[in-house]
Amino acid sequence: MPMDRIERNYRALLAVSVVLNSQRDMRSLWEAITAEITKVIPWARASVTQYDREVDGFRFYVLATTMAQRVLQRNAIVPRMGSGMGWAYEQKTLHIRPDLKRDQVFPEDKLYVQEGLGRMINLPLLVRDRCLGILNIGSIESGAPDPGDLEFLTQVAMQIAYAIDHVQAYEQIDRLRDQLAKENVYLTEELRLTKNIGSLVGQSLAFQHVLGLAREVAPTPTTVLITGETGTGKELIAQAIHDWSPRHLKPMVRVNCAAFPAGLVESELFGHERGAFTGADRPREGRFELAHGGSLFLDEIGEMPLETQAKLLRVLQDGMIDRLGGTQTVRVDVRVIAATNSDLPAAVKDGKFRADLFYRLNVFPIGLPPLRNRPEDIPLLARHFLQQYCVKLRRSCKDIDQESLERLIRYTWPGNVRELENVIERAMILSHDPVLRIDEQVLGSQDSSFTAAPPAGLKDFEQRHILQTLTLTHWHIEGPDGAAARLGIPPSTLRSRMKQFGMTRPPAR
């Protein structure tokens, strides 16, 4: 090759390198490649394709041609299997067909001949040992290409490959930055709006059974349905499942399905595009996209509108969502944890909840016991909240007096753990003594219209009464202050009842 041509090629190569490596987004990069490729490559057709794993083929992103007829257009996809591009991709080396009209090696060669091409060169776009796509150079002339031209094309392909790699890295950084910013805004809002509802405190068998189920299911991707009365700590258990899972480094995003009007639940969950509805002046990611890689907690799932239930079912089945007003499907990787205080099977029978969605959600159910069924946990929880509000209210209260503890244990707690926390906070506001006293007035100031569910029968009432008495006597059965004396039955009868109900003393703390 003459020296002046070599010099011209390398000057052109330097210009290509400068232009391509100054790009920061893929759209401008494709435009730059198109402009530069027509300047430095004197062939009839030049294109850049990228490998797409979802279709297992190559998509055209750059197409520069002087041919009157175009058969392979920008929207075409060339399959990896059996194609020249696929061969260059797999072998990571260039492939030359010097005489297309005489020897058509791959299926796409027939299409090139229809365009009037006589020669095709496929060059892999390599970065280290990774192939990003193919640079395809076609000419009208047939015959082996000049070795100097091949060397030049190889250098151009290398510059294109590194430019694509750099832009992909920049775009990935931008995506991560945007995601972190959105997560930060969401988490800041969560911290502002939510209050501390305690931690996983309890030594009763019923509560320890719940924790055991949560620990078992946490490492899996399985959908969980948490049921229980209001205030039993469903969100706490959901957070524990997330924290104990491999997804703990990503956020657990919360959605209260009853907190949004029916028309906005869908937008909140799946997001929307600009103009999707009145007031949608910009695109917005939904909670599913915010939770990508993490967990989504759907509280009060029984309040979700039926039309939204159908879309949720699709996400649970194939992990795909559609933004409102959008045309492209978005794939998400989200672990769903749902919670409800309503009777979902009854809602299914009444046609208010989809049966197929219920069965999808109910893969691993966890039922939380009401506080009145775990009285042995009440002193632990009360002291836990006492410590919290000593800090929050700047009080120096040391403990709760015994009479108040007994009063707390005997109470039925229609509002469960949340009500207990409120009672402790209210009592501490009114008290300035080192020992907290809780009288009937403080305990009974909740809404009188909100009552706990009565025991299902005499057996349940007896079981609850025995458990409360054992808790009050610190599980002492015999003696003048023992549980048997308080209940007015012989110790042997009490032990028989305890065995019948499966009652065992919780482990000492």
N, C-alpha and C positions, 0 to 999 in steps of 0.2 A: 504494500500500500504506500503511495507517495507520502512524503513527510508533511506536505501542506494539508492533505486530507486527514492524516493522523492528528495534526495540530487542531484542525477545524473540529474534529470529533470530540477531542478532549475539552476544548473550550465550550462546546455545546453541552458536554457532560457536566462541566462545572456549573454552567448556567442552570441546567436541570436540577442539580443538587441544591443550589442556593434557593431556587424557587420552591421546590417541593418541601424542603425542610423548614420553610418559613410558615407552613400552613398549620392551623390548630384545630380545624374541624374537617370532617370527611367530605362535606359538600364542596368546600373550597378546594380541597385536595383533588377531587375528581376533576374539577374545572381546570385546575393548574396542570394536571397530567394531560388532559385533552389538549390544552393550548401548547404545551411544550413538546408533546409527542409528534404533533403535526409539523413542528419546526425542525426537529432533529432526525426524524425517521422518514426517509423518502420511499415509503411503500404505499400500496393502494388501500390497505385496510390495517388498522391498528386498534386493538382493544385490550382492556384490562378486566379480568373477571376475578371475583372473590369466591372462595369456597363457602357454601352455606350448609351447615350440618343438618339443619332441619329438613332440607329437600335432598341432601346428599348429592349436590350438584353445584354448578358454577353460574353465578349471576353476572351479567354484563353491567359494569359501572362506567366504563369509558368506551366510547366507540367513535373513532375518527376514520372516515373513508372517503375516497374519491369515486367509488363505484356508483354507477347509475342505479343498479338494482341492489337492494339490501334484503337478504333472506333472514339472517340472524340479527334480530333487532335488540335494542337495549333491554326489553322485558323478557328476552328469551332465557331459558335455563338449559344448560348443557349437563347431562348426567355425568357423574364421576365414572361409573362403571362403563367400560368399553369406549370411552372417548379419548381423543388425543390430549385434551387438557387433564383428564384423569390419569393418563399414563405419565405425563410430566409431573403431576402432583405426587403420585405414588413413588416414582423413581427419583424425584427431586433433581432432575436433569433435563436439558432441553430436548425437544423432539422436532425433527425436520422432515417434511414431506416435500421433496424437491419438484415432483411432477404430479400435481393433483389430477390433471385430466387423464393421465395414463394409469396412475396407481392411487386409488382411494382407499386408504388404510382404515379410517374410522368413519362412523356414520355421518358426522358433521361435515366431512370432506365433500360429500355430494352437494351440500348446501353452498359450500365455498365455490365449487365449480359453477353452480347456477349463478353466482354473483360475478363470475368471470375471472376468478383467481387461478394462478398457475402454481403458486408455492405457498406453504404455510409453515411458520416456525412457532412453536410453543415453548416459552421460557418460564420456569418456575420462579415465583417471587419468594425468595428464601431469606429468612432472618434467623441466623444461627442454624439450627437444624429443623426449623419449622417453616412449612410452606403456607403462605397466606392466600395465594391465588396464582393466576397465570397471566403473563404478557403474551399476547397473540399478534404476530406480525405476518401479514399476507401481501403478496405482490402478484402483479399480472404475469411477470416473467417466470419461466420455469428454470430448473437447474440448481446446482449447489450454490449456496450463498458464499460471498467472499469471506474468508476467515477473519479478516480485519473487521468486517461488518458484524460478524457473530460476536467477536470480542466486545465491540462497542455496545451491541444489544444486551449482552450479559451484564455490562456495567450499568446500563440504563435500568435493567430489571432490578438490579441490586439497590439502586437509588430509590426506585418506586417502592420496593418492599420495605426499606427502612423508613421511608416517609409514611407509609400506611401504618407501620408498627408504632411510630412516634405519635401519630394522630390518634390511634386507638388508645394509647396510653393516656394521652391528654384527655380524651373523652371519658375514659374510665375514671380518672381523677376528678373530673367535673361532676360525673354522676355520683361518685362517693361523697363529694363535698356537698352536693345538693341534698343527697339522702341524709347525711349527718345534720345538715341545717334543718331539714324538715323534722327529723327525729328529735332534735334539740328543742324546736318550737313545741312539738307535741308533748314531750316529757316535761318541759317547763310549765306548760298549761296543766298537765296532770298534777304536778306537785302543787300548783296554785289552787286547783279546784278540789282536790281530794284531801281528806284529813286522815290522820293516822288512826287506823281502826284496830290497832293491836297487833299481836304476833301470834304465832302458833303455840298457844299456852293450853295445856291440858294433859292430865295423866289418866283420865278415865279410859276404860276399855273401849267405849264407843268412839271416843275421839282418837285414840291410838290406832283403832282399826281404820279410820278414815285416812290418817297419815300413812299407814302402811299401804293402802290402795294407791295413794298419791305417789309414793316413792316407787311403787311397782310400775305404774304407767308412765311416769315422767320421762324415762330414757327412750320411749317409743314415739313414733309419729301419730299414734292413735288419737282420734277425736274423743273428747271426754265431755260427759254431760253431768253437771253438778246440780243436785236438787236439795232443797231444804227451805225452811221458813225464812222470812225476812230477818236479817240480822244474825244469822248463824255463822257467817264467815265464808260464804261461797267465793268471794273475790280473793280472800286470803289463800284458800286452797288452790285456786287457779294460779295465783302468783307463785305459790310454792312449786306447783307442777312445772311451771315455766323455769323457775330458778334452778330446779334439779335436773333440767333437761339439757341436751347438747345445744339448745338454742338460747341459752341464758345470756350470751354476749349480745344478742339482738333484743330489741324491745318487746314487751308484751303490750300490745295496743288494746285499749278498752273501748267498747261501744255499748252504751245502754240503749237497747232497742226500743224502750218505752219513752226515751227522752226526746225523740225526734218525731215530727209529724210524718204521717204515712208517705207523703211525697218526697221527703228529704232523707229517709232511711237509706234508700237505694243510692243516692248521691254520696251520702256519708260513707257507705261501705265500699262502693265501687268507683267513686270519683266521677268527674264529668269533664267534658270538653267545653270550650268557650262557645256560648250561644245555645247550649243544650236546653236551657230553660231561662225564663225571665230572671235577670240578676246574675246569670253565669257569665261574668265579664272576662273571666280568665280560666284556663284549664286548671283542674285541681285533682291531685291524687286522692284516692279513697283510703280508708283505713286498711284494706287488704294490701295495697301497695306499700303503705307505711310499715306494715308488719312483715314484709317480705324477709324470709330467713328466720323470723321469730314466731311469736304466737299472737293470736287474736282472741280476746275474751269477749264473748257475746253475752252480756248480762240481760236478764229478762227476755230470753229468746222467745218465750210464749207470746210476747206482744208484737212480734214481727209480722208485718202485713203479708197476706198470702202470696201476692205477686212477687214480693221480694224473696219469700221462701223458695220459690222456684229457681231464682238466680243463685241463691246460696247453695242449693242442692247441686247445681252444676259445678260450682267451685269445689265442693267437697268431692265430686266425682272425678274431675279432670284437671283441677287447679288452674282454670282459665276464667278471666273476668272480662267484662265489656264495660268501659266507661259510658255513662250517659252521653248520647250524642256522638260517640266515637265509632270509628269504622274498623279499627284494628283490635284484635284480641290480645290481652296481656296475660302472660303466664306468671303465676305467683307461687311461692313456696311458703305456705303458712300452716301452722298447727292451730286448729280451732278448738277452743275450750268454751263450752256454752254453759249457762246457768239459768235456773228458773225456780220460782217459788210457787208456780202454778202446776196443776195436774195436766201434764201434756197428753197422756192417754185419753183423758176425758175430752180434751180439746180436739183430739183427732176424731173421736166419735161424733163430736158436735160439728165437725167440718171447719173448725177454726184453725187447725194446724195440719199440715200435710203429713200423711202417714209415712211416705217414703223419706221425708226429711227427718222425721222423728227416729226412724230406724237407723239412718245415717249418723245422727247425733248420739244415739243411745248405745254406741259400740261399747263404751266403758263407763257405766253409770257410777257415780259416787253420791250417796245420800248422807247429808249432814244431820246429826241428831240435834234436836232443840236443846237449849240450855237446861230446861227443867228436867231432862232425862240424863243429865250429867252433873248432878249437884256437887259431886266431889271436886269438880273443876272450878266451882264458883269462888272459893277462897283464893285459889291461885290467880284467877283472872282479876279478882277485885284488887289484890295486892299489886298485880302487874300494872293495872290502870292507876293505882295510887302512886306508884313510882313515876309513871309518865307525867301525871298532872302535878306532882310536886315540882318537877322541873318546869313545866309549862306555866303554872300559876305562881311559881316562886314561893312555895310553901315548904314548911319543914315537918310535915306530918310523917310520923314513923310507922304507924300501923293502924289497923281497924279493930275496934273493941269487939270482944267475943259475942256480946248480945247482938250487935249489928250484923256480924257474920251469920249468926243463926237466923236472923231475920231475912238476910239475903238468900240463904239456902232454902228457906221455907216458901219463898215467893215463887210464883209460877212463870215469870219472865215471858210475857207475850212478845216482847221485842228482842228477846234472846241476848246475845253478847253485846250487840250495839246498845241495847237498852241498859245493860249493866254498866257499860262505859259511861253513858250519859248520867246515870245515877251517881257514880263515883265523882264525876266532874261537878255535878250540881251540889253534892254534899261538901266537896272541898271548897267550893266558892263560899258556902255558908258557914264553914267551920274554920277556926283559927287555933284549935287545940292540937297538941302533939299526937293525940290518938283520935282517929276519925270515928264519929258516931253518925249512924244513919237511922233516922226515925221513920215512922210510918208515913209522915207527911211528905218527906223527900221521896220515899219509895213509891208512893201512890199518886204522884203528880203527873203521871203519863196520861195520855188520852184514854178516857174511860170507855170509849167506843171500840178500842182495839184490845181484844181479849185473846188469850191463848186458846188453842184447840183443847177441848176437854179430853180426858183419858178415854180410850176406846171402850173400856169396860172395867169391871171390878178388879180384874187381874192386873191391868195396867196401873190402876190407882194404887193397889196394894204394893206393886213393885216400886213405884215412884216414892211412896211413903216410907218403905223400908230403906231405900237408898238414901233418902234425905236424912233419916234418923241415924244411919250408919255414918254418914258424913259428919253430922253434928257431934257424934260421940267418938270421932276419930277411929271408927271401926272397932271400938271396944264392945264386945258382945255381952260379957257377964259383968256382974257387980252392980251396986246401987245406982251408978251413973251410966251403966252400959245401955246398949241399944235395946236389948231384950226387955229390961225394966221399963224403959221409956215406952216401948210398944205394948207392954202388959202381957207378954207371952214368955214361955220358958225358953232358955237359951237353945235347947235342943230343937224346939220348933222353929226358932229363927234360923238356925243353921240349915235346917231342912228346906225352909223357904229360899234361903240364899242359894242353895244347891239347885233347887228347882228353877230359879231365875238366872242361874249362871253368874252369880255375883262373886267377884273375888276382890280382895283389897288391892288397890292400885299400888305400884311400887313407890317406896319412899323417895323423896326428892332431897 
